[in-house]
Amino acid sequence: MLTDDSQPQPAAHPDSPDLPLKAIAYSLDCLIPGFYLWLGPIKLRLGGSLPEKDYPGTIHSDAGVAIVLPGYRIFSTYQGDYDPRQT
């Protein structure tokens, strides 16, 4: 007999204001293969990974596209850094 004892899981990092964009930044920073698109409120990540809980990085642009291929080949419109900015 199979039973499902799983409980609903909370979001990976509920304290993160923009988890999809942070996941894109983490995946690009770590060169994890995938296709990434961010355009205002639209964030698309095919491949990549969720960020570690303490990952501070983010993307500092409103729009961009990137492709990371196996072998650490990256093609991206984003040329900035992933470090948090001081306000």
Stockholm file with secondary structure:
# STOCKHOLM 1.0

chainA/1-87         MLTDDSQPQPAAHPDSPDLPLKAIAYSLDCLIPGFYLWLGPIKLRLGGSLPEKDYPGTIHSDAGVAIVLPGYRIFSTYQGDYDPRQT
#=GR chainA/1-87 SS CCCCCCCCCCCSCTTCTTHHHHHHHHHHHTTCSEEEEEETTEEEEEECCCCCTTCCCCCCCSEEEEEEETTTEEEESCCSCCSCCCC
#=GC SS_cons        CCCCCCCCCCCSCTTCTTHHHHHHHHHHHTTCSEEEEEETTEEEEEECCCCCTTCCCCCCCSEEEEEEETTTEEEESCCSCCSCCCC
//
